[in-house]
Amino acid sequence: MPSAAPTGRLTGDTVLDAATGRPERIARILRVMAERHTEIDHALAGDIVAVIGPKTVRVGATLCDPDHPVLLEAPVSAEPVVTVAVEARRAADTGKLTDSLARLTEADPSRRLATDPDTGQRTLSGLGELHLGVAVERYAAKPASKPSWEHPRAPCAKPSSKE
């Protein structure tokens, strides 16, 4: 027996984030095609759209009818394959850079932000250099705030003492 296809219609309504139990307001619905977007008045089950309005929703969240809650399995993101060290050009920008990169990694779970325990460098991992370059460029709105990025330093190995 075939399984039932998902049904439903999304309009500018209040929806439920099934994972958190919080209501979220949908202000606008956009159909996105590459760099273009078109505002639409509704989306049907299975449509891939962007929504404007939710305040605390994370990537992969299930938004559903508050009267009929359903929690879908979150998509699995690919594991990062490239890591670069990212540093602010000015010491005063270090905190701002860290906060900005943390927000970018929340928006894209295939990016990972970490601090190397051996070298102390802040590292950003992703699916490729272009993927990481886009993240760094989004942060750098002004040329003065553009961070530097390079291959991470290898930690120095301590020589073993033989007796």
DRENTORKOL-3810 file (N, C-alpha, C; in nm, 4 decimals):
REM DRENTORKOL-3810
@n.u->0.0842; n.v->-0.1167; n.w->0.0000; ca.u->0.0000; ca.v->0.0000; ca.w->0.0000; c.u->0.0896; c.v->0.1243; c.w->0.0000
@n.u->0.0713; n.v->0.2185; n.w->-0.0931; ca.u->0.1555; ca.v->0.3377; ca.w->-0.0978; c.u->0.1284; c.v->0.4286; c.w->0.0225
@n.u->0.2343; n.v->0.4978; n.w->0.0664; ca.u->0.2165; ca.v->0.5898; ca.w->0.1789; c.u->0.1523; c.v->0.7185; c.w->0.1299
@n.u->0.0847; n.v->0.7870; n.w->0.2191; ca.u->0.0164; ca.v->0.9108; ca.w->0.1838; c.u->0.1194; c.v->1.0201; c.w->0.1565
@n.u->0.0960; n.v->1.0973; n.w->0.0536; ca.u->0.1833; ca.v->1.2095; ca.w->0.0210; c.u->0.1542; c.v->1.3219; c.w->0.1185
@n.u->0.2568; n.v->1.4001; n.w->0.1539; ca.u->0.2314; ca.v->1.5117; ca.w->0.2450; c.u->0.1385; c.v->1.6126; c.w->0.1793
@n.u->0.0520; n.v->1.6690; n.w->0.2588; ca.u->-0.0404; ca.v->1.7701; ca.w->0.2082; c.u->-0.0300; c.v->1.8920; c.w->0.2959
@n.u->-0.0746; n.v->2.0022; n.w->0.2444; ca.u->-0.0767; ca.v->2.1237; ca.w->0.3247; c.u->-0.0494; c.v->2.2457; c.w->0.2402
@n.u->-0.0783; n.v->2.3591; n.w->0.3012; ca.u->-0.0633; ca.v->2.4872; ca.w->0.2335; c.u->-0.0113; c.v->2.5868; c.w->0.3365
@n.u->0.0957; n.v->2.6575; n.w->0.3017; ca.u->0.1541; ca.v->2.7581; ca.w->0.3895; c.u->0.1170; c.v->2.8954; c.w->0.3374
@n.u->0.0596; n.v->2.9765; n.w->0.4244; ca.u->0.0316; ca.v->3.1166; ca.w->0.3918; c.u->0.0971; c.v->3.2005; c.w->0.5005
@n.u->0.0697; n.v->3.3286; n.w->0.5013; ca.u->0.1278; ca.v->3.4162; ca.w->0.6030; c.u->0.0625; c.v->3.3943; c.w->0.7379
@n.u->0.0769; n.v->3.2761; n.w->0.7913; ca.u->0.0124; ca.v->3.2383; ca.w->0.9172; c.u->0.1141; c.v->3.2200; c.w->1.0276
@n.u->0.0628; n.v->3.1852; n.w->1.1432; ca.u->0.1480; ca.v->3.1429; ca.w->1.2535; c.u->0.1651; c.v->2.9923; c.w->1.2412
@n.u->0.2899; n.v->2.9477; n.w->1.2489; ca.u->0.3216; ca.v->2.8053; ca.w->1.2404; c.u->0.3905; c.v->2.7644; c.w->1.3698
@n.u->0.4074; n.v->2.6354; n.w->1.3881; ca.u->0.4738; ca.v->2.5824; ca.w->1.5061; c.u->0.6091; c.v->2.5256; c.w->1.4654
@n.u->0.7138; n.v->2.5635; n.w->1.5388; ca.u->0.8435; ca.v->2.4981; ca.w->1.5226; c.u->0.8329; c.v->2.3717; c.w->1.6072
@n.u->0.8195; n.v->2.2575; n.w->1.5413; ca.u->0.7902; ca.v->2.1325; ca.w->1.6114; c.u->0.9007; c.v->2.0915; c.w->1.7074
@n.u->1.0246; n.v->2.1269; n.w->1.6801; ca.u->1.1350; ca.v->2.0863; ca.w->1.7676; c.u->1.1355; c.v->2.1649; c.w->1.8984
@n.u->1.1017; n.v->2.2927; n.w->1.8931; ca.u->1.1083; ca.v->2.3765; ca.w->2.0127; c.u->0.9718; c.v->2.3988; c.w->2.0768
@n.u->0.8645; n.v->2.3767; n.w->2.0008; ca.u->0.7298; ca.v->2.4024; ca.w->2.0513; c.u->0.6925; c.v->2.5495; c.w->2.0495
@n.u->0.7743; n.v->2.6330; n.w->1.9856; ca.u->0.7480; ca.v->2.7774; ca.w->1.9808; c.u->0.6670; c.v->2.8141; c.w->1.8567
@n.u->0.5715; n.v->2.9041; n.w->1.8710; ca.u->0.5013; ca.v->2.9551; ca.w->1.7523; c.u->0.5907; c.v->3.0558; c.w->1.6796
@n.u->0.5801; n.v->3.0577; n.w->1.5480; ca.u->0.6571; ca.v->3.1508; ca.w->1.4646; c.u->0.5627; c.v->3.2132; c.w->1.3624
@n.u->0.5803; n.v->3.3399; n.w->1.3342; ca.u->0.4959; ca.v->3.4116; ca.w->1.2388; c.u->0.5652; c.v->3.4159; c.w->1.1032
@n.u->0.4937; n.v->3.3789; n.w->0.9975; ca.u->0.5449; ca.v->3.3875; ca.w->0.8607; c.u->0.4944; c.v->3.5192; c.w->0.8016
@n.u->0.5850; n.v->3.6123; n.w->0.7740; ca.u->0.5464; ca.v->3.7420; ca.w->0.7184; c.u->0.5407; c.v->3.7377; c.w->0.5659
@n.u->0.6411; n.v->3.6731; n.w->0.5048; ca.u->0.6469; ca.v->3.6653; ca.w->0.3581; c.u->0.6999; c.v->3.5287; c.w->0.3189
@n.u->0.6592; n.v->3.4817; n.w->0.2005; ca.u->0.7072; ca.v->3.3557; ca.w->0.1441; c.u->0.7732; c.v->3.3886; c.w->0.0105
@n.u->0.8929; n.v->3.3373; n.w->-0.0121; ca.u->0.9674; ca.v->3.3661; ca.w->-0.1345; c.u->1.0045; c.v->3.2370; c.w->-0.2053
@n.u->0.9842; n.v->3.2331; n.w->-0.3365; ca.u->1.0356; ca.v->3.1247; ca.w->-0.4197; c.u->1.1732; c.v->3.1716; c.w->-0.4652
@n.u->1.2749; n.v->3.0939; n.w->-0.4374; ca.u->1.4132; ca.v->3.1330; ca.w->-0.4649; c.u->1.4661; c.v->3.0518; c.w->-0.5814
@n.u->1.5220; n.v->3.1215; n.w->-0.6792; ca.u->1.5867; ca.v->3.0581; ca.w->-0.7949; c.u->1.7194; c.v->3.1289; c.w->-0.8163
@n.u->1.8271; n.v->3.0600; n.w->-0.7788; ca.u->1.9621; ca.v->3.1162; ca.w->-0.7866; c.u->1.9649; c.v->3.2453; c.w->-0.7048
@n.u->1.9993; n.v->3.3566; n.w->-0.7661; ca.u->2.0063; ca.v->3.4831; ca.w->-0.6930; c.u->1.8766; c.v->3.5633; c.w->-0.7013
@n.u->1.7758; n.v->3.5102; n.w->-0.7690; ca.u->1.6477; ca.v->3.5805; ca.w->-0.7817; c.u->1.5479; c.v->3.5228; c.w->-0.6826
@n.u->1.4577; n.v->3.6070; n.w->-0.6394; ca.u->1.3490; ca.v->3.5581; ca.w->-0.5553; c.u->1.2202; c.v->3.6295; c.w->-0.5940
@n.u->1.1104; n.v->3.5569; n.w->-0.5818; ca.u->0.9795; ca.v->3.6095; ca.w->-0.6159; c.u->0.8879; c.v->3.5865; c.w->-0.4972
@n.u->0.8192; n.v->3.6906; n.w->-0.4547; ca.u->0.7252; ca.v->3.6746; ca.w->-0.3440; c.u->0.6018; c.v->3.6012; c.w->-0.3943
@n.u->0.5572; n.v->3.5021; n.w->-0.3162; ca.u->0.4374; ca.v->3.4264; ca.w->-0.3504; c.u->0.3415; c.v->3.4316; c.w->-0.2315
@n.u->0.2127; n.v->3.4073; n.w->-0.2563; ca.u->0.1143; ca.v->3.4182; ca.w->-0.1480; c.u->0.0968; c.v->3.2886; c.w->-0.0697
@n.u->0.1435; n.v->3.1763; n.w->-0.1256; ca.u->0.1338; ca.v->3.0493; ca.w->-0.0529; c.u->0.2344; c.v->2.9492; c.w->-0.1100
@n.u->0.2594; n.v->2.8456; n.w->-0.0338; ca.u->0.3438; ca.v->2.7348; ca.w->-0.0779; c.u->0.2708; c.v->2.6055; c.w->-0.0436
@n.u->0.2883; n.v->2.5056; n.w->-0.1276; ca.u->0.2253; ca.v->2.3763; ca.w->-0.1054; c.u->0.3271; c.v->2.2784; c.w->-0.0488
@n.u->0.2778; n.v->2.1718; n.w->0.0122; ca.u->0.3655; ca.v->2.0688; ca.w->0.0681; c.u->0.4618; c.v->2.0211; c.w->-0.0398
@n.u->0.5896; n.v->2.0165; n.w->-0.0068; ca.u->0.6916; ca.v->1.9728; ca.w->-0.1012; c.u->0.7613; c.v->2.0873; c.w->-0.1707
@n.u->0.7033; n.v->2.2083; n.w->-0.1694; ca.u->0.7692; ca.v->2.3247; ca.w->-0.2294; c.u->0.8900; c.v->2.3627; c.w->-0.1446
@n.u->0.9946; n.v->2.4073; n.w->-0.2100; ca.u->1.1119; ca.v->2.4577; ca.w->-0.1385; c.u->1.1084; c.v->2.6088; c.w->-0.1511
@n.u->1.0929; n.v->2.6748; n.w->-0.0382; ca.u->1.0778; ca.v->2.8202; ca.w->-0.0351; c.u->1.1612; c.v->2.8780; c.w->0.0778
@n.u->1.1761; n.v->3.0083; n.w->0.0754; ca.u->1.2362; ca.v->3.0815; ca.w->0.1866; c.u->1.1234; c.v->3.1579; c.w->0.2546
@n.u->1.1328; n.v->3.1720; n.w->0.3855; ca.u->1.0318; ca.v->3.2471; ca.w->0.4586; c.u->1.0973; c.v->3.3602; c.w->0.5358
@n.u->1.0254; n.v->3.4713; n.w->0.5431; ca.u->1.0703; ca.v->3.5884; ca.w->0.6173; c.u->0.9798; c.v->3.6004; c.w->0.7394
@n.u->1.0379; n.v->3.6227; n.w->0.8551; ca.u->0.9572; ca.v->3.6454; ca.w->0.9738; c.u->0.9976; c.v->3.5654; c.w->1.0959
@n.u->1.0226; n.v->3.4341; n.w->1.0821; ca.u->1.0560; ca.v->3.3567; ca.w->1.2025; c.u->1.1801; c.v->3.4125; c.w->1.2720
@n.u->1.1756; n.v->3.4160; n.w->1.4051; ca.u->1.2848; ca.v->3.4766; ca.w->1.4825; c.u->1.3877; c.v->3.3760; c.w->1.5325
@n.u->1.3451; n.v->3.2547; n.w->1.5700; ca.u->1.4380; ca.v->3.1627; ca.w->1.6345; c.u->1.4540; c.v->3.0303; c.w->1.5608
@n.u->1.4036; n.v->3.0214; n.w->1.4387; ca.u->1.4091; ca.v->2.8957; ca.w->1.3629; c.u->1.5510; c.v->2.8699; c.w->1.3147
@n.u->1.5936; n.v->2.7445; n.w->1.3213; ca.u->1.7247; ca.v->2.7018; ca.w->1.2737; c.u->1.7095; c.v->2.6212; c.w->1.1451
@n.u->1.8177; n.v->2.6070; n.w->1.0720; ca.u->1.8180; ca.v->2.5264; ca.w->0.9497; c.u->1.7734; c.v->2.3847; c.w->0.9833
@n.u->1.6836; n.v->2.3291; n.w->0.9021; ca.u->1.6368; ca.v->2.1931; ca.w->0.9211; c.u->1.5161; c.v->2.1816; c.w->1.0117
@n.u->1.4631; n.v->2.2939; n.w->1.0593; ca.u->1.3474; ca.v->2.2902; ca.w->1.1489; c.u->1.2228; c.v->2.2464; c.w->1.0727
@n.u->1.1309; n.v->2.1819; n.w->1.1427; ca.u->1.0014; ca.v->2.1464; ca.w->1.0865; c.u->0.9011; c.v->2.2513; c.w->1.1313
@n.u->0.8449; n.v->2.3241; n.w->1.0350; ca.u->0.7400; ca.v->2.4211; ca.w->1.0633; c.u->0.6084; c.v->2.3565; c.w->1.0236
@n.u->0.5123; n.v->2.3559; n.w->1.1143; ca.u->0.3875; ca.v->2.2845; ca.w->1.0867; c.u->0.2686; c.v->2.3592; c.w->1.1448
@n.u->0.1505; n.v->2.3063; n.w->1.1161; ca.u->0.0254; ca.v->2.3591; ca.w->1.1675; c.u->0.0232; c.v->2.3386; c.w->1.3191
@n.u->-0.0006; n.v->2.4444; n.w->1.3963; ca.u->-0.0036; ca.v->2.4284; ca.w->1.5423; c.u->-0.1094; c.v->2.3275; c.w->1.5898
@n.u->-0.2161; n.v->2.3093; n.w->1.5120; ca.u->-0.3212; ca.v->2.2154; ca.w->1.5503; c.u->-0.2877; c.v->2.0715; c.w->1.5132
@n.u->-0.1888; n.v->2.0517; n.w->1.4276; ca.u->-0.1492; ca.v->1.9179; ca.w->1.3832; c.u->0.0029; c.v->1.9073; c.w->1.3828
@n.u->0.0657; n.v->1.9070; n.w->1.5003; ca.u->0.2129; ca.v->1.9060; ca.w->1.5045; c.u->0.2714; c.v->1.7758; c.w->1.4502
@n.u->0.3805; n.v->1.7910; n.w->1.3773; ca.u->0.4544; ca.v->1.6768; ca.w->1.3249; c.u->0.6025; c.v->1.7155; c.w->1.3238
@n.u->0.6881; n.v->1.6238; n.w->1.3637; ca.u->0.8312; ca.v->1.6505; ca.w->1.3655; c.u->0.8981; c.v->1.5595; c.w->1.2633
@n.u->0.9564; n.v->1.6204; n.w->1.1595; ca.u->1.0272; ca.v->1.5448; ca.w->1.0569; c.u->1.1751; c.v->1.5341; c.w->1.0936
@n.u->1.2385; n.v->1.4304; n.w->1.0426; ca.u->1.3815; ca.v->1.4120; ca.w->1.0668; c.u->1.4590; c.v->1.5253; c.w->0.9990
@n.u->1.5518; n.v->1.5821; n.w->1.0721; ca.u->1.6328; ca.v->1.6917; ca.w->1.0176; c.u->1.7257; c.v->1.6386; c.w->0.9097
@n.u->1.7530; n.v->1.7189; n.w->0.8063; ca.u->1.8458; ca.v->1.6738; ca.w->0.7025; c.u->1.9873; c.v->1.6588; c.w->0.7593
@n.u->2.0612; n.v->1.5647; n.w->0.7036; ca.u->2.1994; ca.v->1.5429; ca.w->0.7450; c.u->2.2885; c.v->1.6275; c.w->0.6552
@n.u->2.3758; n.v->1.7067; n.w->0.7163; ca.u->2.4654; ca.v->1.7892; ca.w->0.6353; c.u->2.5967; c.v->1.7149; c.w->0.6126
@n.u->2.6599; n.v->1.7490; n.w->0.5035; ca.u->2.7863; ca.v->1.6853; ca.w->0.4666; c.u->2.8958; c.v->1.7235; c.w->0.5660
@n.u->2.9902; n.v->1.6347; n.w->0.5843; ca.u->3.1040; ca.v->1.6622; ca.w->0.6726; c.u->3.2033; c.v->1.7550; c.w->0.6012
@n.u->3.2593; n.v->1.8519; n.w->0.6722; ca.u->3.3579; ca.v->1.9421; ca.w->0.6116; c.u->3.4819; c.v->1.8662; c.w->0.5642
@n.u->3.5423; n.v->1.9154; n.w->0.4559; ca.u->3.6620; ca.v->1.8513; ca.w->0.4015; c.u->3.7819; c.v->1.9458; c.w->0.3949
@n.u->3.7591; n.v->2.0765; n.w->0.4110; ca.u->3.8665; ca.v->2.1750; ca.w->0.4027; c.u->3.8627; c.v->2.2604; c.w->0.5282
@n.u->3.9787; n.v->2.2881; n.w->0.5848; ca.u->3.9881; ca.v->2.3733; ca.w->0.7030; c.u->4.0883; c.v->2.4847; c.w->0.6768
@n.u->4.0505; n.v->2.6069; n.w->0.7141; ca.u->4.1402; ca.v->2.7213; ca.w->0.7035; c.u->4.1449; c.v->2.7922; c.w->0.8381
@n.u->4.2547; n.v->2.8615; n.w->0.8626; ca.u->4.2669; ca.v->2.9451; ca.w->0.9821; c.u->4.2179; c.v->3.0844; c.w->0.9449
@n.u->4.1338; n.v->3.1418; n.w->1.0286; ca.u->4.0766; ca.v->3.2740; ca.w->1.0027; c.u->4.1153; c.v->3.3655; c.w->1.1174
@n.u->4.1725; n.v->3.4820; n.w->1.0820; ca.u->4.2128; ca.v->3.5782; ca.w->1.1840; c.u->4.1713; c.v->3.7171; c.w->1.1418
@n.u->4.1300; n.v->3.7972; n.w->1.2384; ca.u->4.0982; ca.v->3.9372; ca.w->1.2119; c.u->4.2287; c.v->4.0117; c.w->1.1841
@n.u->4.2231; n.v->4.1054; n.w->1.0933; ca.u->4.3446; ca.v->4.1831; ca.w->1.0625; c.u->4.3809; c.v->4.2769; c.w->1.1776
@n.u->4.2783; n.v->4.3221; n.w->1.2509; ca.u->4.3017; ca.v->4.4081; ca.w->1.3670; c.u->4.2541; c.v->4.3342; c.w->1.4913
@n.u->4.3281; n.v->4.3446; n.w->1.5974; ca.u->4.2923; ca.v->4.2768; ca.w->1.7232; c.u->4.1549; c.v->4.3212; c.w->1.7726
@n.u->4.1183; n.v->4.4466; n.w->1.7455; ca.u->3.9891; ca.v->4.4994; ca.w->1.7901; c.u->3.8715; c.v->4.4288; c.w->1.7216
@n.u->3.8954; n.v->4.3668; n.w->1.6052; ca.u->3.7883; ca.v->4.3007; ca.w->1.5305; c.u->3.7736; c.v->4.1518; c.w->1.5629
@n.u->3.8575; n.v->4.0980; n.w->1.6505; ca.u->3.8573; ca.v->3.9541; ca.w->1.6776; c.u->3.7230; c.v->3.9054; c.w->1.7312
@n.u->3.6678; n.v->3.9733; n.w->1.8292; ca.u->3.5393; ca.v->3.9325; ca.w->1.8860; c.u->3.4265; c.v->3.9406; c.w->1.7855
@n.u->3.4266; n.v->4.0482; n.w->1.7061; ca.u->3.3236; ca.v->4.0666; ca.w->1.6043; c.u->3.3332; c.v->3.9567; c.w->1.4980
@n.u->3.4563; n.v->3.9202; n.w->1.4592; ca.u->3.4762; ca.v->3.8144; ca.w->1.3606; c.u->3.4248; c.v->3.6807; c.w->1.4147
@n.u->3.4582; n.v->3.6492; n.w->1.5381; ca.u->3.4143; ca.v->3.5228; ca.w->1.5986; c.u->3.2623; c.v->3.5155; c.w->1.6042
@n.u->3.1975; n.v->3.6233; n.w->1.6482; ca.u->3.0508; ca.v->3.6257; ca.w->1.6555; c.u->2.9878; c.v->3.6105; c.w->1.5180
@n.u->3.0427; n.v->3.6795; n.w->1.4205; ca.u->2.9885; ca.v->3.6733; ca.w->1.2848; c.u->3.0036; c.v->3.5335; c.w->1.2250
@n.u->3.1205; n.v->3.4730; n.w->1.2411; ca.u->3.1420; ca.v->3.3384; ca.w->1.1881; c.u->3.0551; c.v->3.2360; c.w->1.2607
@n.u->3.0304; n.v->3.2564; n.w->1.3885; ca.u->2.9417; ca.v->3.1655; ca.w->1.4629; c.u->2.8001; c.v->3.1725; c.w->1.4058
@n.u->2.7530; n.v->3.2927; n.w->1.3732; ca.u->2.6194; ca.v->3.3071; ca.w->1.3116; c.u->2.6147; c.v->3.2397; c.w->1.1751
@n.u->2.7224; n.v->3.2524; n.w->1.0981; ca.u->2.7257; ca.v->3.1889; ca.w->0.9656; c.u->2.7252; c.v->3.0366; c.w->0.9765
@n.u->2.7887; n.v->2.9815; n.w->1.0788; ca.u->2.7887; ca.v->2.8362; ca.w->1.0943; c.u->2.6529; c.v->2.7867; c.w->1.1433
@n.u->2.5794; n.v->2.8686; n.w->1.2171; ca.u->2.4428; ca.v->2.8323; ca.w->1.2553; c.u->2.3540; c.v->2.8257; c.w->1.1325
@n.u->2.3766; n.v->2.9162; n.w->1.0378; ca.u->2.2951; ca.v->2.9204; ca.w->0.9166; c.u->2.3295; c.v->2.8081; c.w->0.8198
@n.u->2.4490; n.v->2.7525; n.w->0.8285; ca.u->2.4920; ca.v->2.6459; ca.w->0.7384; c.u->2.5641; c.v->2.5383; c.w->0.8196
@n.u->2.4922; n.v->2.4308; n.w->0.8554; ca.u->2.5522; ca.v->2.3279; ca.w->0.9401; c.u->2.6703; c.v->2.2535; c.w->0.8783
@n.u->2.6956; n.v->2.2706; n.w->0.7483; ca.u->2.8112; ca.v->2.2040; ca.w->0.6885; c.u->2.9404; c.v->2.2824; c.w->0.7142
@n.u->2.9292; n.v->2.4003; n.w->0.7764; ca.u->3.0473; ca.v->2.4754; ca.w->0.8194; c.u->3.0682; c.v->2.4508; c.w->0.9678
@n.u->3.1937; n.v->2.4431; n.w->1.0088; ca.u->3.2269; ca.v->2.4228; ca.w->1.1500; c.u->3.3303; c.v->2.5272; c.w->1.1920
@n.u->3.3104; n.v->2.5858; n.w->1.3087; ca.u->3.4016; ca.v->2.6844; ca.w->1.3646; c.u->3.4633; c.v->2.6241; c.w->1.4904
@n.u->3.5947; n.v->2.6329; n.w->1.5043; ca.u->3.6622; ca.v->2.5739; ca.w->1.6205; c.u->3.7883; c.v->2.6528; c.w->1.6508
@n.u->3.8441; n.v->2.6260; n.w->1.7667; ca.u->3.9744; ca.v->2.6799; ca.w->1.8039; c.u->4.0681; c.v->2.5617; c.w->1.8199
@n.u->4.1785; n.v->2.5642; n.w->1.7471; ca.u->4.2757; ca.v->2.4555; ca.w->1.7563; c.u->4.3400; c.v->2.4593; c.w->1.8948
@n.u->4.3289; n.v->2.3526; n.w->1.9724; ca.u->4.3832; ca.v->2.3550; ca.w->2.1084; c.u->4.5360; c.v->2.3649; c.w->2.1138
@n.u->4.6047; n.v->2.3202; n.w->2.0090; ca.u->4.7515; ca.v->2.3228; ca.w->2.0093; c.u->4.8082; c.v->2.4572; c.w->1.9652
@n.u->4.7453; n.v->2.5193; n.w->1.8645; ca.u->4.8000; ca.v->2.6444; ca.w->1.8108; c.u->4.7230; c.v->2.7676; c.w->1.8561
@n.u->4.5992; n.v->2.7495; n.w->1.9039; ca.u->4.5169; ca.v->2.8627; ca.w->1.9447; c.u->4.4515; c.v->2.9342; c.w->1.8280
@n.u->4.4713; n.v->2.8853; n.w->1.7053; ca.u->4.4114; ca.v->2.9497; ca.w->1.5885; c.u->4.2623; c.v->2.9197; c.w->1.5809
@n.u->4.1864; n.v->3.0180; n.w->1.5332; ca.u->4.0444; ca.v->2.9995; ca.w->1.5063; c.u->4.0360; c.v->2.9365; c.w->1.3678
@n.u->3.9707; n.v->2.8204; n.w->1.3562; ca.u->3.9613; ca.v->2.7518; ca.w->1.2271; c.u->3.8169; c.v->2.7441; c.w->1.1820
@n.u->3.7992; n.v->2.7514; n.w->1.0515; ca.u->3.6684; ca.v->2.7398; ca.w->0.9877; c.u->3.6784; c.v->2.6254; c.w->0.8883
@n.u->3.5885; n.v->2.5283; n.w->0.8986; ca.u->3.5894; ca.v->2.4126; ca.w->0.8096; c.u->3.4637; c.v->2.4143; c.w->0.7251
@n.u->3.4757; n.v->2.3639; n.w->0.6019; ca.u->3.3610; ca.v->2.3609; ca.w->0.5111; c.u->3.3827; c.v->2.2632; c.w->0.3981
@n.u->3.2992; n.v->2.2770; n.w->0.2956; ca.u->3.2977; ca.v->2.1821; ca.w->0.1851; c.u->3.3975; c.v->2.2139; c.w->0.0754
@n.u->3.4665; n.v->2.3250; n.w->0.0844; ca.u->3.5660; ca.v->2.3617; ca.w->-0.0156; c.u->3.6096; c.v->2.5054; c.w->0.0066
@n.u->3.7123; n.v->2.5483; n.w->-0.0667; ca.u->3.7621; ca.v->2.6845; ca.w->-0.0487; c.u->3.6598; c.v->2.7886; c.w->-0.0896
@n.u->3.5827; n.v->2.7618; n.w->-0.1944; ca.u->3.4789; ca.v->2.8567; ca.w->-0.2355; c.u->3.3729; c.v->2.8686; c.w->-0.1268
@n.u->3.3313; n.v->2.7580; n.w->-0.0704; ca.u->3.2321; ca.v->2.7554; ca.w->0.0373; c.u->3.2798; c.v->2.8404; c.w->0.1552
@n.u->3.4063; n.v->2.8271; n.w->0.1909; ca.u->3.4613; ca.v->2.9044; ca.w->0.3012; c.u->3.4831; c.v->3.0500; c.w->0.2626
@n.u->3.5249; n.v->3.0729; n.w->0.1390; ca.u->3.5463; ca.v->3.2092; ca.w->0.0910; c.u->3.4189; c.v->3.2910; c.w->0.0951
@n.u->3.3061; n.v->3.2291; n.w->0.0624; ca.u->3.1769; ca.v->3.2984; ca.w->0.0673; c.u->3.1476; c.v->3.3401; c.w->0.2114
@n.u->3.1745; n.v->3.2527; n.w->0.3069; ca.u->3.1501; ca.v->3.2851; ca.w->0.4484; c.u->3.2366; c.v->3.4027; c.w->0.4926
@n.u->3.3632; n.v->3.4011; n.w->0.4548; ca.u->3.4546; ca.v->3.5084; ca.w->0.4941; c.u->3.4146; c.v->3.6393; c.w->0.4267
@n.u->3.3762; n.v->3.6343; n.w->0.2995; ca.u->3.3365; ca.v->3.7557; ca.w->0.2276; c.u->3.2082; c.v->3.8154; c.w->0.2836
@n.u->3.1160; n.v->3.7325; n.w->0.3305; ca.u->2.9929; ca.v->3.7849; ca.w->0.3908; c.u->3.0237; c.v->3.8665; c.w->0.5145
@n.u->3.1243; n.v->3.8256; n.w->0.5868; ca.u->3.1630; ca.v->3.9005; ca.w->0.7058; c.u->3.2260; c.v->4.0342; c.w->0.6667
@n.u->3.3072; n.v->4.0331; n.w->0.5636; ca.u->3.3903; ca.v->4.1487; ca.w->0.5291; c.u->3.3137; c.v->4.2493; c.w->0.4451
@n.u->3.2243; n.v->4.3237; n.w->0.5063; ca.u->3.1483; ca.v->4.4256; ca.w->0.4345; c.u->3.2387; c.v->4.5441; c.w->0.3985
@n.u->3.3347; n.v->4.5751; n.w->0.4851; ca.u->3.4278; ca.v->4.6855; ca.w->0.4618; c.u->3.5664; c.v->4.6273; c.w->0.4401
@n.u->3.6425; n.v->4.6821; n.w->0.3463; ca.u->3.7774; ca.v->4.6300; ca.w->0.3223; c.u->3.8645; c.v->4.6279; c.w->0.4480
@n.u->3.8455; n.v->4.7231; n.w->0.5388; ca.u->3.9273; ca.v->4.7273; ca.w->0.6607; c.u->3.8970; c.v->4.6102; c.w->0.7534
@n.u->3.7743; n.v->4.5555; n.w->0.7444; ca.u->3.7381; ca.v->4.4461; ca.w->0.8347; c.u->3.7609; c.v->4.3093; c.w->0.7717
@n.u->3.8129; n.v->4.3064; n.w->0.6490; ca.u->3.8324; ca.v->4.1787; ca.w->0.5811; c.u->3.9349; c.v->4.0935; c.w->0.6566
@n.u->3.8940; n.v->3.9743; n.w->0.6996; ca.u->3.9881; ca.v->3.8897; ca.w->0.7741; c.u->4.0879; c.v->3.8225; c.w->0.6814
@n.u->4.1970; n.v->3.7762; n.w->0.7387; ca.u->4.2924; ca.v->3.6978; ca.w->0.6608; c.u->4.2595; c.v->3.5513; c.w->0.6831
@n.u->4.2844; n.v->3.4697; n.w->0.5809; ca.u->4.2647; ca.v->3.3262; ca.w->0.5983; c.u->4.3759; c.v->3.2539; c.w->0.5266
@n.u->4.4198; n.v->3.1470; n.w->0.5893; ca.u->4.5368; ca.v->3.0738; ca.w->0.5420; c.u->4.5247; c.v->2.9283; c.w->0.5876
@n.u->4.6170; n.v->2.8469; n.w->0.5443; ca.u->4.6187; ca.v->2.7088; ca.w->0.5911; c.u->4.6537; c.v->2.7093; c.w->0.7399
@n.u->4.5909; n.v->2.6244; n.w->0.8190; ca.u->4.6215; ca.v->2.6211; ca.w->0.9628; c.u->4.7660; c.v->2.5791; c.w->0.9886
@n.u->4.8219; n.v->2.6324; n.w->1.0959; ca.u->4.9575; ca.v->2.5939; ca.w->1.1345; c.u->4.9556; c.v->2.4538; c.w->1.1930
@n.u->5.0608; n.v->2.3823; n.w->1.1680; ca.u->5.0751; ca.v->2.2490; ca.w->1.2285; c.u->5.1376; c.v->2.2673; c.w->1.3654
@n.u->5.0848; n.v->2.1997; n.w->1.4656; ca.u->5.1449; ca.v->2.2130; ca.w->1.5987; c.u->5.2854; c.v->2.1530; c.w->1.6004
@n.u->5.3716; n.v->2.2131; n.w->1.6789; ca.u->5.5084; ca.v->2.1617; ca.w->1.6918; c.u->5.5066; c.v->2.0379; c.w->1.7795
@n.u->5.5736; n.v->1.9356; n.w->1.7334; ca.u->5.5843; ca.v->1.8130; ca.w->1.8127; c.u->5.6968; c.v->1.8290; c.w->1.9124
@n.u->5.6744; n.v->1.7837; n.w->2.0335; ca.u->5.7782; ca.v->1.7917; ca.w->2.1360; c.u->5.8705; c.v->1.6733; c.w->2.1186
@n.u->6.0001; n.v->1.6986; n.w->2.1237; ca.u->6.0932; ca.v->1.5853; ca.w->2.1078; c.u->6.0805; c.v->1.4912; c.w->2.2278
@n.u->6.0898; n.v->1.3640; n.w->2.1983; ca.u->6.0809; ca.v->1.2652; ca.w->2.3067; c.u->6.2170; c.v->1.2557; c.w->2.3738
@n.u->6.2139; n.v->1.2395; n.w->2.5039; ca.u->6.3419; ca.v->1.2259; ca.w->2.5772; c.u->6.3677; c.v->1.0783; c.w->2.6012
@n.u->6.4824; n.v->1.0349; n.w->2.5511; ca.u->6.5217; ca.v->0.8945; ca.w->2.5698; c.u->6.6277; c.v->0.8878; c.w->2.6785
@n.u->6.6116; n.v->0.7954; n.w->2.7654; ca.u->6.7077; ca.v->0.7821; ca.w->2.8756; c.u->6.7911; c.v->0.6599; c.w->2.8599
END
